[in-house]
Each structure stands twice: as structure tokens, then as C-alpha cells.
Amino acid sequence: MKRKELRKILLQEKEKFSTKSYKELRLSTEPIVYELNYKGMSYQVEVQLIEKNDDYISVSMSIDDKSLFGAMFPVSINFIVNN
């Protein structure tokens, strides 16, 4: 799958996490790793909280198509959830 398509899927997944509250994310056990099925294909999504402080949480998300190349070079995004 092309990286552009993986980015589109990842942005859809980001919406699920960016709507979570600061408190909800802060209590999450990480890393959060799950398998996603999309149009008959299987992908791996990983969510990590790369910085937690009293003001915000910095979140990193990545997706790969479970191929060797995809696992070595996943598509990633970062965003911040404020307190």
C-alpha cells in the first residue's frame, strides 16, 4: 500500500485519540498497539505518549502494513493534547 493511503488511515485513527481527554490519556497503559482491518487489509497501529507533564501530553502514532519495509519505515504523526 502506498504511504499516502497509510497516512489517510492514520489520520482517521488520530481522530479517535485526539478526542480523548488529557486525564484519560494520562491513565493509559502504553504503548497502545492494535491491529486494524481496512478494506480487507491488516495494519498495525502504535500509539505512544512521548511526553507527559502537567500542561500537555505529546502523542506519537504510527501505522505500518506489516511488511518488513513498512515495519522499518512506518508512517507517523504527532499531536498534543492540552490539560
Biotite code that builds the C-alpha atoms (Angstrom):
import biotite.structure as struc

atoms = struc.array([
    struc.Atom([0.000, 0.000, 0.000], chain_id="A", res_id=1, res_name="MET", atom_name="CA", element="C"),
    struc.Atom([1.212, 3.466, -0.768], chain_id="A", res_id=2, res_name="LYS", atom_name="CA", element="C"),
    struc.Atom([2.335, 5.698, 2.054], chain_id="A", res_id=3, res_name="ARG", atom_name="CA", element="C"),
    struc.Atom([-0.228, 8.328, 1.071], chain_id="A", res_id=4, res_name="LYS", atom_name="CA", element="C"),
    struc.Atom([-3.026, 5.838, 1.700], chain_id="A", res_id=5, res_name="GLU", atom_name="CA", element="C"),
    struc.Atom([-1.472, 4.778, 5.021], chain_id="A", res_id=6, res_name="LEU", atom_name="CA", element="C"),
    struc.Atom([-1.370, 8.430, 6.076], chain_id="A", res_id=7, res_name="ARG", atom_name="CA", element="C"),
    struc.Atom([-5.082, 8.778, 5.306], chain_id="A", res_id=8, res_name="LYS", atom_name="CA", element="C"),
    struc.Atom([-5.884, 5.755, 7.503], chain_id="A", res_id=9, res_name="ILE", atom_name="CA", element="C"),
    struc.Atom([-3.628, 7.065, 10.271], chain_id="A", res_id=10, res_name="LEU", atom_name="CA", element="C"),
    struc.Atom([-5.321, 10.465, 10.247], chain_id="A", res_id=11, res_name="LEU", atom_name="CA", element="C"),
    struc.Atom([-8.668, 8.707, 10.721], chain_id="A", res_id=12, res_name="GLN", atom_name="CA", element="C"),
    struc.Atom([-7.242, 6.819, 13.700], chain_id="A", res_id=13, res_name="GLU", atom_name="CA", element="C"),
    struc.Atom([-5.777, 10.049, 15.099], chain_id="A", res_id=14, res_name="LYS", atom_name="CA", element="C"),
    struc.Atom([-9.293, 11.472, 15.394], chain_id="A", res_id=15, res_name="GLU", atom_name="CA", element="C"),
    struc.Atom([-10.149, 8.706, 17.874], chain_id="A", res_id=16, res_name="LYS", atom_name="CA", element="C"),
    struc.Atom([-7.222, 9.590, 20.135], chain_id="A", res_id=17, res_name="PHE", atom_name="CA", element="C"),
    struc.Atom([-7.246, 13.376, 19.769], chain_id="A", res_id=18, res_name="SER", atom_name="CA", element="C"),
    struc.Atom([-10.792, 13.494, 21.161], chain_id="A", res_id=19, res_name="THR", atom_name="CA", element="C"),
    struc.Atom([-9.731, 11.717, 24.364], chain_id="A", res_id=20, res_name="LYS", atom_name="CA", element="C"),
    struc.Atom([-9.265, 13.899, 27.393], chain_id="A", res_id=21, res_name="SER", atom_name="CA", element="C"),
    struc.Atom([-5.923, 14.689, 28.973], chain_id="A", res_id=22, res_name="TYR", atom_name="CA", element="C"),
    struc.Atom([-6.871, 12.654, 32.063], chain_id="A", res_id=23, res_name="LYS", atom_name="CA", element="C"),
    struc.Atom([-7.973, 9.663, 30.006], chain_id="A", res_id=24, res_name="GLU", atom_name="CA", element="C"),
    struc.Atom([-4.722, 9.610, 28.029], chain_id="A", res_id=25, res_name="LEU", atom_name="CA", element="C"),
    struc.Atom([-2.599, 10.148, 31.128], chain_id="A", res_id=26, res_name="ARG", atom_name="CA", element="C"),
    struc.Atom([-4.041, 6.978, 32.664], chain_id="A", res_id=27, res_name="LEU", atom_name="CA", element="C"),
    struc.Atom([-3.448, 4.901, 29.515], chain_id="A", res_id=28, res_name="SER", atom_name="CA", element="C"),
    struc.Atom([-1.072, 1.976, 29.638], chain_id="A", res_id=29, res_name="THR", atom_name="CA", element="C"),
    struc.Atom([1.409, 2.332, 26.831], chain_id="A", res_id=30, res_name="GLU", atom_name="CA", element="C"),
    struc.Atom([2.415, 1.595, 24.232], chain_id="A", res_id=31, res_name="PRO", atom_name="CA", element="C"),
    struc.Atom([-1.037, 1.055, 22.776], chain_id="A", res_id=32, res_name="ILE", atom_name="CA", element="C"),
    struc.Atom([-0.685, -1.382, 19.888], chain_id="A", res_id=33, res_name="VAL", atom_name="CA", element="C"),
    struc.Atom([-3.569, -2.779, 17.894], chain_id="A", res_id=34, res_name="TYR", atom_name="CA", element="C"),
    struc.Atom([-4.405, -4.364, 14.576], chain_id="A", res_id=35, res_name="GLU", atom_name="CA", element="C"),
    struc.Atom([-6.693, -2.529, 12.197], chain_id="A", res_id=36, res_name="LEU", atom_name="CA", element="C"),
    struc.Atom([-8.545, -4.118, 9.297], chain_id="A", res_id=37, res_name="ASN", atom_name="CA", element="C"),
    struc.Atom([-9.316, -1.739, 6.462], chain_id="A", res_id=38, res_name="TYR", atom_name="CA", element="C"),
    struc.Atom([-10.673, -2.764, 3.055], chain_id="A", res_id=39, res_name="LYS", atom_name="CA", element="C"),
    struc.Atom([-9.586, -6.353, 3.574], chain_id="A", res_id=40, res_name="GLY", atom_name="CA", element="C"),
    struc.Atom([-6.029, -5.486, 4.586], chain_id="A", res_id=41, res_name="MET", atom_name="CA", element="C"),
    struc.Atom([-4.464, -5.719, 8.035], chain_id="A", res_id=42, res_name="SER", atom_name="CA", element="C"),
    struc.Atom([-2.378, -2.908, 9.536], chain_id="A", res_id=43, res_name="TYR", atom_name="CA", element="C"),
    struc.Atom([-0.615, -2.346, 12.834], chain_id="A", res_id=44, res_name="GLN", atom_name="CA", element="C"),
    struc.Atom([-1.136, 0.922, 14.698], chain_id="A", res_id=45, res_name="VAL", atom_name="CA", element="C"),
    struc.Atom([1.051, 2.014, 17.604], chain_id="A", res_id=46, res_name="GLU", atom_name="CA", element="C"),
    struc.Atom([0.352, 4.907, 19.956], chain_id="A", res_id=47, res_name="VAL", atom_name="CA", element="C"),
    struc.Atom([2.964, 6.232, 22.380], chain_id="A", res_id=48, res_name="GLN", atom_name="CA", element="C"),
    struc.Atom([2.776, 9.065, 24.876], chain_id="A", res_id=49, res_name="LEU", atom_name="CA", element="C"),
    struc.Atom([6.199, 10.557, 24.327], chain_id="A", res_id=50, res_name="ILE", atom_name="CA", element="C"),
    struc.Atom([5.927, 13.358, 26.861], chain_id="A", res_id=51, res_name="GLU", atom_name="CA", element="C"),
    struc.Atom([3.589, 13.770, 29.810], chain_id="A", res_id=52, res_name="LYS", atom_name="CA", element="C"),
    struc.Atom([3.577, 16.819, 32.039], chain_id="A", res_id=53, res_name="ASN", atom_name="CA", element="C"),
    struc.Atom([1.039, 18.902, 33.925], chain_id="A", res_id=54, res_name="ASP", atom_name="CA", element="C"),
    struc.Atom([0.243, 21.062, 30.889], chain_id="A", res_id=55, res_name="ASP", atom_name="CA", element="C"),
    struc.Atom([0.033, 18.624, 27.973], chain_id="A", res_id=56, res_name="TYR", atom_name="CA", element="C"),
    struc.Atom([0.670, 15.151, 26.592], chain_id="A", res_id=57, res_name="ILE", atom_name="CA", element="C"),
    struc.Atom([2.610, 14.706, 23.372], chain_id="A", res_id=58, res_name="SER", atom_name="CA", element="C"),
    struc.Atom([1.274, 11.727, 21.423], chain_id="A", res_id=59, res_name="VAL", atom_name="CA", element="C"),
    struc.Atom([3.032, 9.846, 18.634], chain_id="A", res_id=60, res_name="SER", atom_name="CA", element="C"),
    struc.Atom([1.143, 7.473, 16.338], chain_id="A", res_id=61, res_name="MET", atom_name="CA", element="C"),
    struc.Atom([2.440, 5.209, 13.602], chain_id="A", res_id=62, res_name="SER", atom_name="CA", element="C"),
    struc.Atom([0.992, 2.700, 11.161], chain_id="A", res_id=63, res_name="ILE", atom_name="CA", element="C"),
    struc.Atom([2.539, 0.017, 9.006], chain_id="A", res_id=64, res_name="ASP", atom_name="CA", element="C"),
    struc.Atom([1.276, -2.641, 6.642], chain_id="A", res_id=65, res_name="ASP", atom_name="CA", element="C"),
    struc.Atom([3.118, -5.419, 8.499], chain_id="A", res_id=66, res_name="LYS", atom_name="CA", element="C"),
    struc.Atom([5.647, -5.839, 5.704], chain_id="A", res_id=67, res_name="SER", atom_name="CA", element="C"),
    struc.Atom([9.360, -5.697, 6.510], chain_id="A", res_id=68, res_name="LEU", atom_name="CA", element="C"),
    struc.Atom([9.746, -2.322, 4.765], chain_id="A", res_id=69, res_name="PHE", atom_name="CA", element="C"),
    struc.Atom([6.582, -0.987, 6.411], chain_id="A", res_id=70, res_name="GLY", atom_name="CA", element="C"),
    struc.Atom([7.728, -2.051, 9.866], chain_id="A", res_id=71, res_name="ALA", atom_name="CA", element="C"),
    struc.Atom([11.121, -0.421, 9.379], chain_id="A", res_id=72, res_name="MET", atom_name="CA", element="C"),
    struc.Atom([9.672, 2.813, 7.965], chain_id="A", res_id=73, res_name="PHE", atom_name="CA", element="C"),
    struc.Atom([6.160, 3.338, 9.362], chain_id="A", res_id=74, res_name="PRO", atom_name="CA", element="C"),
    struc.Atom([4.034, 6.372, 8.590], chain_id="A", res_id=75, res_name="VAL", atom_name="CA", element="C"),
    struc.Atom([3.939, 8.563, 11.717], chain_id="A", res_id=76, res_name="SER", atom_name="CA", element="C"),
    struc.Atom([2.234, 11.653, 13.090], chain_id="A", res_id=77, res_name="ILE", atom_name="CA", element="C"),
    struc.Atom([2.435, 13.571, 16.365], chain_id="A", res_id=78, res_name="ASN", atom_name="CA", element="C"),
    struc.Atom([-0.041, 15.779, 18.162], chain_id="A", res_id=79, res_name="PHE", atom_name="CA", element="C"),
    struc.Atom([-0.580, 17.394, 21.555], chain_id="A", res_id=80, res_name="ILE", atom_name="CA", element="C"),
    struc.Atom([-3.473, 17.103, 23.974], chain_id="A", res_id=81, res_name="VAL", atom_name="CA", element="C"),
    struc.Atom([-3.621, 20.009, 26.410], chain_id="A", res_id=82, res_name="ASN", atom_name="CA", element="C"),
    struc.Atom([-4.712, 19.759, 30.007], chain_id="A", res_id=83, res_name="ASN", atom_name="CA", element="C"),
])
